[in-house]
């Protein structure tokens, strides 16, 4: 189980892992060992998440989903596949944990009296400065 919170748990059977060769430097080992982990998760069809959390997650990661509604997460930070799998799971855990936090509604606020006075004073001074400028004629 991937535990996100006490009431949100995702069974590992929902995740599908594939392994391939990592890119970048690494010597001979990188050419022989398939240590890059790719996690595939059908977020659109999962029943493990509460509906509001699933909707927020889909909205948040919409650009990362495939046409079939699957999330792809890859990791090649480490030299062995097991640690890359754990890294993929941690990335998913962080995404779901962020989506599990309900969005706090913004409460509109009013500017303070002092800030309004400062703004108006500044406007008045700028206006007076412009009024004192030469209304000169042509440049001939």
SVG drawing of the C-alpha trace seen along z (x, -y; Angstrom):
<svg xmlns="http://www.w3.org/2000/svg" viewBox="-16 -78 49 84">
<polyline fill="none" stroke="black" stroke-width="0.4" points="0.0,0.0 1.1,-3.5 -0.1,-5.5 -0.8,-9.2 -2.8,-9.9 -4.7,-7.8 -7.8,-7.7 -6.1,-7.7 -4.3,-4.5 -3.5,-3.3 -2.9,0.5 0.4,1.1 -1.4,3.4 -2.9,0.2 0.6,-0.8 2.4,0.8 6.2,0.5 8.4,0.8 12.2,0.6 14.6,-0.7 18.1,-1.9 18.9,-5.2 20.3,-8.1 23.3,-10.2 26.7,-9.3 27.3,-6.2 30.1,-4.2 29.6,-0.6 26.9,0.0 24.5,-2.3 24.7,-0.3 23.9,3.1 21.4,2.4 17.8,1.3 17.5,-0.8 15.2,-3.6 11.7,-3.1 8.5,-4.2 5.3,-4.1 2.0,-4.0 -1.2,-4.7 -4.8,-4.9 -5.8,-8.0 -9.0,-8.5 -10.3,-5.0 -9.0,-4.6 -11.4,-3.9 -8.8,-4.3 -9.1,-8.1 -12.1,-10.0 -14.0,-11.7 -13.0,-15.3 -9.4,-14.4 -9.4,-12.5 -11.0,-15.5 -8.5,-18.0 -5.6,-15.6 -6.9,-15.3 -7.2,-19.1 -3.7,-19.6 -1.9,-17.1 -4.0,-17.2 -1.1,-18.1 0.9,-15.0 -1.9,-12.5 -1.9,-10.3 -4.9,-10.2 -6.1,-7.1 -6.1,-9.0 -2.9,-7.4 -0.2,-9.2 3.4,-8.5 6.1,-9.1 9.8,-8.3 12.9,-8.2 16.5,-7.6 18.1,-9.4 19.6,-6.2 21.8,-3.4 19.4,-0.6 15.8,0.1 14.5,0.5 15.4,-2.9 14.0,-4.4 10.7,-2.6 10.7,-4.1 11.4,-7.5 8.5,-7.2 6.1,-6.2 7.3,-9.2 6.6,-11.5 3.1,-10.1 2.6,-10.3 3.6,-14.0 1.2,-14.8 -1.8,-13.1 -1.0,-14.6 -1.0,-18.1 -4.3,-17.3 -5.8,-16.0 -5.5,-19.5 -8.7,-21.3 -8.3,-24.7 -9.0,-27.5 -11.3,-30.0 -9.9,-33.5 -11.5,-36.0 -11.5,-39.5 -9.9,-42.1 -10.1,-45.9 -7.1,-48.2 -6.3,-49.9 -7.1,-53.6 -3.4,-54.4 -2.6,-52.7 -5.4,-54.5 -4.2,-57.8 -0.6,-57.1 -1.8,-56.1 -3.9,-59.3 -1.1,-61.5 1.4,-60.0 -1.1,-60.5 -1.6,-64.2 2.1,-64.9 2.7,-63.3 -0.2,-65.3 1.2,-68.5 4.6,-67.7 3.2,-67.2 1.0,-70.4 4.2,-72.5 5.9,-71.3 6.3,-73.7 3.3,-73.7 5.7,-74.9 4.9,-75.3 6.6,-74.0 10.2,-73.0 10.9,-75.3"/>
</svg>
